[in-house]
Amino acid sequence: MSAYAAILSANFRTLLQYRSAAVAGFVTQIFWGFIRVMIFEAFFLSTVTDQPMTLDEVTTYIWLGQGFIMLLPWNIDRDIHALVRSGGVGYELLRPLDLYSLWFTRALAFRTAPTILRAVPLLTLALLFFGMNPPASLAAGVAFALSMVGALLISCAFSTLVNITLLWTVSGEGIANLVPVAVTIFTGMIVPIPFFPDWAQTIVNVLPFRGIADTPFRLYLGHIPPSDVLFHLAHQLAWTVALLLLGRWALSRGLRRLVMQGG
């Protein structure tokens, strides 16, 4: 266990060095946050029907999404991508470590370090100046914190599964282009899930993606009662376990037919 902790610490500290990228992303996310808030302001001004969320709730939901956008499993680990393409993955197999656990540990660092660098300053500014509200209650804040742990686990399990698919591809660009579309739509990052048609919500509520963003954000807002947190944590945990098992199965299948680049 100490080996994985050391790898997590080393990767986490390495990713914290990318401060310029964090600043660039911070500015970009503020820009897009304002655009999305203005779009929904126009929507609420032009409608007379009751909506499933208020404008204040949507505004807070948007800023939470901008703050935690790096938590989404929307991109592949370029270091693993390079290892697979170059044949360097063979060195990974020689380590006295479980390969799946190693890659999952990398995913933990890959998702947490950039998120911390961007989320803390962005959400602080959003709370002070951009119309973001604090948690609906103390219970809502605790439920949100617990749910974010579940969100991190689902995100890392899904990220690891996506990285494993690189064993079957030549360039990995196909999966790198398809995953962001699915993730951003089904997590509610483009349009909050309560605004989806009823038939679509029935499908999306079963999928794992809502547990990455929509569930914790709506717990924060009190839109989902804090008393329901155990049900949603169970949903997140069930999908985490399912993705872990699927990832391990896919990795074992991939390693059986793995051919190092160059022969």
C-alpha positions as CSV (number, residue, x, y, z in Angstrom):
1,M,0.0,0.0,0.0
2,S,2.9,2.3,0.7
3,A,4.1,2.0,-2.9
4,Y,0.7,3.2,-4.2
5,A,0.6,6.0,-1.7
6,A,4.1,7.1,-2.8
7,I,3.0,7.0,-6.5
8,L,-0.1,9.0,-5.7
9,S,2.0,11.6,-3.8
10,A,4.6,11.9,-6.5
11,N,2.1,12.3,-9.3
12,F,0.0,14.7,-7.2
13,R,3.0,16.9,-6.5
14,T,4.1,16.8,-10.2
15,L,0.6,17.9,-11.4
16,L,0.6,20.8,-8.9
17,Q,3.5,22.3,-10.8
18,Y,1.4,23.1,-13.8
19,R,0.3,26.5,-12.4
20,S,0.3,28.3,-15.7
21,A,-2.1,25.8,-17.2
22,A,-4.2,26.2,-14.1
23,V,-4.3,30.0,-14.4
24,A,-5.2,29.7,-18.1
25,G,-8.0,27.2,-17.3
26,F,-9.2,29.4,-14.5
27,V,-9.6,32.4,-16.8
28,T,-11.2,30.3,-19.5
29,Q,-13.7,28.7,-17.0
30,I,-14.7,32.1,-15.7
31,F,-15.3,33.3,-19.2
32,W,-17.5,30.3,-20.1
33,G,-19.2,30.4,-16.8
34,F,-20.4,34.0,-17.5
35,I,-21.6,33.0,-21.0
36,R,-23.6,30.0,-19.6
37,V,-25.1,32.1,-16.9
38,M,-26.2,34.8,-19.4
39,I,-27.7,32.1,-21.6
40,F,-29.8,30.8,-18.8
41,E,-30.7,34.4,-17.7
42,A,-32.1,34.9,-21.2
43,F,-34.0,31.6,-21.1
44,F,-35.6,32.5,-17.8
45,L,-36.5,36.0,-19.0
46,S,-38.2,34.6,-22.1
47,T,-40.3,31.8,-20.4
48,V,-43.5,32.1,-18.4
49,T,-43.8,28.4,-17.4
50,D,-42.5,26.9,-14.2
51,Q,-39.1,25.5,-14.4
52,P,-37.6,22.6,-12.4
53,M,-34.9,24.9,-11.0
54,T,-34.7,28.6,-10.2
55,L,-32.2,30.9,-11.9
56,D,-30.3,31.2,-8.6
57,E,-30.0,27.4,-8.4
58,V,-28.9,27.2,-12.0
59,T,-26.3,29.9,-11.5
60,T,-24.8,28.1,-8.5
61,Y,-25.0,24.8,-10.5
62,I,-23.0,26.4,-13.4
63,W,-20.3,27.7,-11.1
64,L,-19.9,24.4,-9.3
65,G,-19.5,22.8,-12.7
66,Q,-16.9,25.3,-13.8
67,G,-15.0,24.8,-10.5
68,F,-15.0,21.0,-10.7
69,I,-14.7,20.6,-14.4
70,M,-11.3,18.9,-14.1
71,L,-12.9,16.1,-12.0
72,L,-14.8,14.9,-15.1
73,P,-13.4,11.9,-16.9
74,W,-13.4,13.6,-20.2
75,N,-9.8,13.2,-21.2
76,I,-7.3,10.4,-21.3
77,D,-4.0,10.2,-19.5
78,R,-1.5,11.3,-22.1
79,D,1.4,9.6,-20.2
80,I,-0.4,6.2,-20.4
81,H,-1.3,6.9,-24.0
82,A,2.4,7.5,-24.8
83,L,3.5,4.4,-22.9
84,V,1.1,2.2,-24.9
85,R,2.1,3.7,-28.2
86,S,5.8,3.5,-27.6
87,G,5.8,0.1,-26.0
88,G,6.9,1.6,-22.7
89,V,3.9,-0.1,-21.1
90,G,6.2,-3.2,-20.9
91,Y,8.1,-1.4,-18.1
92,E,4.8,-0.9,-16.3
93,L,4.3,-4.7,-16.4
94,L,7.7,-5.3,-14.9
95,R,7.0,-3.3,-11.8
96,P,6.1,-5.4,-8.7
97,L,2.7,-3.7,-8.6
98,D,-0.8,-4.5,-9.8
99,L,-1.2,-2.6,-13.1
100,Y,-4.8,-1.7,-12.6
101,S,-4.2,-0.4,-9.1
102,L,-1.2,1.6,-10.5
103,W,-3.3,3.2,-13.2
104,F,-6.2,3.9,-10.8
105,T,-3.7,5.6,-8.5
106,R,-2.5,7.8,-11.4
107,A,-6.1,8.6,-12.1
108,L,-6.7,9.8,-8.5
109,A,-3.8,12.2,-8.8
110,F,-4.8,13.2,-12.4
111,R,-8.3,14.2,-11.2
112,T,-7.6,15.8,-7.8
113,A,-4.5,18.0,-8.3
114,P,-5.8,20.1,-11.3
115,T,-9.2,20.3,-9.6
116,I,-7.8,21.7,-6.4
117,L,-5.7,24.2,-8.3
118,R,-8.7,25.6,-10.2
119,A,-11.7,25.0,-7.9
120,V,-10.5,26.8,-4.8
121,P,-9.9,30.3,-6.4
122,L,-12.8,30.0,-8.8
123,L,-15.4,29.0,-6.3
124,T,-14.1,31.6,-3.9
125,L,-14.6,34.4,-6.5
126,A,-18.0,32.9,-7.5
127,L,-19.2,33.0,-4.0
128,L,-18.1,36.5,-3.4
129,F,-18.8,38.2,-6.7
130,F,-20.5,36.0,-9.3
131,G,-23.9,35.2,-7.7
132,M,-23.1,31.7,-6.4
133,N,-24.9,30.7,-3.3
134,P,-23.5,28.7,-0.3
135,P,-24.9,25.3,0.5
136,A,-28.6,25.3,1.2
137,S,-27.9,24.1,4.8
138,L,-25.3,22.5,6.9
139,A,-26.8,19.1,6.1
140,A,-26.7,19.9,2.4
141,G,-23.0,20.8,2.7
142,V,-22.2,17.6,4.4
143,A,-24.2,15.6,1.9
144,F,-22.4,17.4,-0.9
145,A,-18.9,16.6,0.6
146,L,-19.8,12.9,0.9
147,S,-21.2,12.8,-2.6
148,M,-18.0,14.4,-4.0
149,V,-16.0,11.5,-2.7
150,G,-18.3,9.2,-4.6
151,A,-18.0,11.4,-7.6
152,L,-14.2,11.2,-7.5
153,L,-14.3,7.4,-7.2
154,I,-16.6,7.0,-10.2
155,S,-14.5,9.5,-12.2
156,C,-11.3,7.6,-11.5
157,A,-12.8,4.2,-12.2
158,F,-14.2,5.5,-15.5
159,S,-10.9,7.2,-16.4
160,T,-9.0,4.0,-15.8
161,L,-11.4,2.1,-18.0
162,V,-11.0,4.6,-20.8
163,N,-7.2,4.4,-20.4
164,I,-7.4,0.6,-20.7
165,T,-9.2,0.9,-24.0
166,L,-5.9,2.3,-25.4
167,L,-4.6,-1.2,-25.5
168,W,-7.0,-1.9,-28.4
169,T,-6.4,1.3,-30.4
170,V,-3.6,2.6,-32.6
171,S,-3.8,6.3,-31.8
172,G,-6.4,6.6,-29.1
173,E,-7.8,9.8,-30.7
174,G,-11.2,8.2,-31.4
175,I,-12.0,7.5,-27.7
176,A,-10.5,10.9,-26.8
177,N,-13.0,12.6,-29.0
178,L,-16.1,10.5,-28.1
179,V,-15.8,10.4,-24.3
180,P,-16.0,14.2,-23.7
181,V,-19.3,14.4,-25.6
182,A,-20.9,11.7,-23.6
183,V,-19.5,12.9,-20.3
184,T,-20.4,16.6,-20.6
185,I,-24.0,15.8,-21.7
186,F,-24.9,13.1,-19.3
187,T,-23.3,14.7,-16.2
188,G,-25.5,17.7,-16.7
189,M,-22.5,20.0,-17.4
190,I,-24.2,21.5,-20.5
191,V,-27.8,21.5,-19.4
192,P,-28.7,20.5,-15.8
193,I,-30.4,17.1,-15.8
194,P,-33.7,18.4,-14.3
195,F,-34.2,20.3,-17.6
196,F,-34.0,17.0,-19.6
197,P,-37.2,15.5,-21.0
198,D,-38.8,13.0,-18.6
199,W,-38.0,10.0,-20.8
200,A,-34.3,11.1,-21.0
201,Q,-34.1,11.6,-17.2
202,T,-35.3,8.0,-16.7
203,I,-32.3,6.8,-18.7
204,V,-29.7,9.3,-17.4
205,N,-30.6,8.7,-13.8
206,V,-29.6,5.0,-14.2
207,L,-26.2,5.8,-15.8
208,P,-23.1,6.5,-13.7
209,F,-22.4,10.0,-15.1
210,R,-25.0,11.9,-13.0
211,G,-23.1,10.7,-9.9
212,I,-20.0,12.7,-11.1
213,A,-21.6,16.2,-11.1
214,D,-25.4,16.4,-11.1
215,T,-26.0,14.5,-7.9
216,P,-23.5,16.3,-5.7
217,F,-24.4,19.7,-7.2
218,R,-28.1,19.2,-6.5
219,L,-27.4,18.0,-3.0
220,Y,-25.4,21.2,-2.5
221,L,-28.4,23.2,-3.6
222,G,-30.9,21.3,-1.5
223,H,-32.7,20.4,-4.7
224,I,-32.1,16.8,-3.7
225,P,-33.0,16.5,0.1
226,P,-29.9,15.7,2.3
227,S,-32.0,12.8,3.7
228,D,-31.7,11.0,0.4
229,V,-27.9,11.1,0.4
230,L,-27.5,7.4,1.3
231,F,-29.5,6.3,-1.7
232,H,-27.3,8.4,-4.0
233,L,-24.1,7.3,-2.3
234,A,-25.2,3.7,-2.9
235,H,-25.8,4.5,-6.6
236,Q,-22.3,6.0,-6.8
237,L,-20.7,3.1,-5.0
238,A,-22.5,0.5,-7.1
239,W,-21.3,2.1,-10.3
240,T,-17.8,2.5,-8.9
241,V,-17.6,-1.3,-8.2
242,A,-19.1,-2.1,-11.6
243,L,-16.6,0.1,-13.4
244,L,-13.7,-1.4,-11.3
245,L,-14.7,-4.9,-12.2
246,L,-15.2,-4.1,-15.8
247,G,-11.9,-2.3,-15.9
248,R,-10.0,-5.3,-14.4
249,W,-11.7,-7.7,-16.8
250,A,-10.9,-5.4,-19.8
251,L,-7.3,-5.1,-18.6
252,S,-6.8,-8.8,-18.3
253,R,-8.2,-9.3,-21.8
254,G,-6.1,-6.6,-23.2
255,L,-2.8,-7.9,-21.7
256,R,-3.4,-11.3,-23.2
257,R,-3.3,-9.9,-26.7
258,L,-1.0,-7.0,-26.2
259,V,1.8,-6.6,-28.8
260,M,4.5,-4.1,-28.1
261,Q,5.0,-1.5,-30.8
262,G,7.9,-2.5,-33.0
263,G,7.3,-6.3,-32.8
